[in-house]
Amino acid sequence: MKIVRTPQELKSLLREEQGNIGFVPTMGALHSGHRTLIGAARRENAIVVVSIFVNPTQFLEGEDLDKYPRREEADRKVCELSGVDYLFYPTAETMYGHDEVSLNAPNVRGYILEGTSRPGHFSGVLTVVMKLLNIVRPERAYFGKKDAQQLMLIQEMARQLFMDVTIVPCDTVRDEDGLALSSRNAYLSPAERAEALKIPLSLQKAAKMVGRGVSDPDEVQREMLAMLAPLEVDHVAIVDRAFNPVTRIVPGNTIILVEAISGTTRLLDNIWI
């Protein structure tokens, strides 16, 4: 495995490679969810590239940019054991310049749900993903379904900008207790983690209701909100796969999403119905 620090060096190395490239962009603190993405990339591509970059432009003022988990040695080991060919470790100085050209998230779908609580967040995400895809030029790039709104916006960016890359969604990976894996789970105290388990339990409840034939989104939302108390809930949303609100839950075209705060940690989860 080669560790690369600059965009110019990675571009030069990848130009010499033969075969298709699979790419997994991350912010590090790698866990089993990331290993699942890397495993999918390894199975489907000749070359696997993983990036680790805590992107400053997607953090709002007062968020956890400075304390975001950084575990370079452990992450390097995970990548080695997972068969990664190139581990890309850029810095903000190599990724951004002065008077930057930036990419704006859609005016509607970039500012609903998580975009409401974090205005401008998705513009930062799309900008850095565009940069990384232009550096790596993969055939496929792998993203988790846990960040469903982010996934949808990246898919839309690739489609609308006629990018020659396939965005591959990968299922959410959960811990043994059901909590969706996230690097930010490390912030949770034992009591906060126990409270956070209300999130996957509420989604399980929703899935059971839909399985019994309940199709009214308002009824499902009410039951979920009752289960989530006393968590601070930013939203319980039921949308179609294009993130339009629905008046009826249609299996095969529905995502149910939760954003809630346990302690001071913002957690996202969802279920695809």
N, C-alpha and C positions, 0 to 999 in steps of 0.2 A: 504494500500500500504506500502510495506517495502522498506526502503532506505538502500542500501548495498554499502559498500565502497571498499571491497577487492575481488579479484577473488576467493580466497579460501572460503570466507564466502558465496558468491553466489553459488558456486558449491555445497557446503554442503547443503544449503537450497533447491536448486532445486532437489537434489537427493531424498529429502523427498516428493516431489510433485507427484501427480498422474495426468495423462493426458498429452496431447501433449502441446508443448511450441511454442509460436510465439514470434519472436524477432525483435525489431526495433532499429538498431544502429543509433545514431545521434551524432552531435557535439553541441547540445543544441540550445538556442535561438529559441525555438520551435514555429512553425507557423501552419497555417491551412494545409499545405502540410504534415507536420509531424502528425497532428491529423488524416489525412486521412489514413496514414500508420498504425497508432495505431488502428484506427477503423477497418481496414481490419484484423489486427491481432486479435483483440478482437472477431470479428465475427467467426473466423475460428479456434480458439484454446482455450483450457481450461485455459492455463496460458499465460500471456503476460508479457514480459520483455522488458524494454526500457533502453538503455545505453546512457549516456551523457559523452562524452570524446572528448576534443579538442586534437586530435592526433598530436603530434609534428613531427612525422616522415613523414607526408605528406605535410608539409609546407617547401618551399624552403627558402634559405637565403634571407632576405629582404621582405618576404611576411608578412601577417597580423596575425601571431600566437599570438603575445602579445595583439593585440587590437581586436581579434575576439570576437564577442558579447558573453557575459556570463551573464545569467539571471537565477541563480539557483532557487530562490524563485518562480518566475513566471513559470519556467519549471516544478517545482514540482507540482504546482497547476494544470497545464495543464494535467499532467499525472494522478493526482488524479481524476480529472473530467472525464478523458477518460477511467477510469477503469483499469489502469495498476496495475499489481500485484507486480512487483519488478522494482524499479528504481535503476539502477547500476551507481554509480559515482566513477569510478576508478581514480587514479592519474597516471602520467607518471612513478612515482617511483614503483607503484604496477604493472604496465603493462610492463615495460621494465627493463632489467638488464644490466650488463656489458658484452661486447663481444657478442652481440646479434646474434642469428640466424635470418636471415631475408628472406623474400620472394621477388624474383625479378619479376617485370612485364614482360610480353612477349616482346622479343626484337623488334618486329615489331608493334603489336597493342597497346603496352604500351607506344610507343614513337611517335605516330602519333597524329594529331589533338591537344587536350589539352596536351598530352604528349610531344609535340614539344615545347610548350611554358613553360611547367613545367616538365622538365626531372627529373625522379626519383619520381615524385609525386605519380604515381600509384603503385610503389613498396611499399611506405609507406601505402597507402590505403589497398592494399592486405594483407600486414603483419598484420595490426591492425584488419582487418575483420577476418582473420584466427584466431587470438588470441581470439577475442570476440566469434566467433562461437565455438571454443573449450571450452571456459568457460561455455557458456550458453547451448550448444548442443540442439538447437531448431530443431523442425521438419520443420518449415518454417521461413524464414527471409525476411523482406520486405524492398524494395528499390524503390526510385522514378525514373521514366523514364527521368526526367529532366537531371540527370547526366547519360546520355545514355552510354557513353564510360565506365564509372565506373561500371555501371550495367552489361554491356557485359563482362568486365574483371572478375568481381566477379562470374558471371555465369560460365565463362570458368574455373576459379580456382576450383569451386565446382565440375565441370565435370571432369577436368583433374586429380584432386587429389582424386577422388572417394569419395567425402564427402557426408555424409548421411543427406543432408539438401536440401529443395526446396527453391530456390531463387524466390521470388514472385515480379514481376514488378508491380508498381502502377502508374496510370496516373498522369501527371503533374497537379498541382493545380495552378490556376492563380488568381491574384488580380482582382478587378473589372475593372481596366483599361487594363487588358490583360497581364501585366508583370508576368512572372513565379515567384512564391514565392521562396525566398531564404533568408537565414539569412543575407547575405551580402547586400541585398537591403537597409538595415538600413544605409549603408554608403552613399547612394545617396542623393545629394541635390535635391530640387524640379526641378531645371533646368536639372540636370543630369538624373533624373528619366524620365522627359518628353522626353529627347533625347533617353533614353534606350528603350522607347516604339517602336522605329523603329525596334527593334529585333522581337517582336511577329508580328508586321505588315508585316515584310518581309517574315516571315514564312506563314502567312495567304495568302500573294500574291503567294507564291510558291504553296500552296495547291490549290488555284484557278486555277493556270496555269495547274497543273497536272489534275485537274478536267475537264479542257477544252481539254485535250488530249495531252498536251505538254509532251514529254518524253525525250527531250534532256537535260541532266544535265547542260551543259554549258550555255544554254539559260536561265535556271532557276537561275543559279548562277549569271549571268550578271544582271538580273533584281533585284535580292536580294541585290547585292552589290550597285547598284544605289540607292536603297531605304535606305540602311544603312548609307550612307555618311551623315555627316562627322565623324561618330564613327570610332574609331581605331579598325579595324576588324582583328582578328588573323586568322580566317578561316570561310568560308562558304563551307561546305562539304556535298556531297550527297553519301551515302554508302548503302550497303545492310545490313541486320540485323546482319551479321557476321562482319560488318565494313570493307568490301572490297569495293574499289571504283567501281562505276558502269558507264557503257557507255549508259545505257538506264534506265529511271525511271520505275520501275515495281510496281504498287500499290499492297500493301500487303507484300512487302519485301524491303521497302526503308525507310531510316531515313535521314532527312535533318537537319543539325546541324549548329548552329552559335555560335561562341565565339567572343565576342567583349568587349571593355573597354569603359565605360562611366565615365568620370572624371578619377579616379584611380581605379575604381571597375571593376573587371573582371566578366563578366556575361555569363552564358551558357543557351542555350535554344535549342529546337529541335521540330520537328514534325514527327510523324510516319505515313508514307503514306501507 
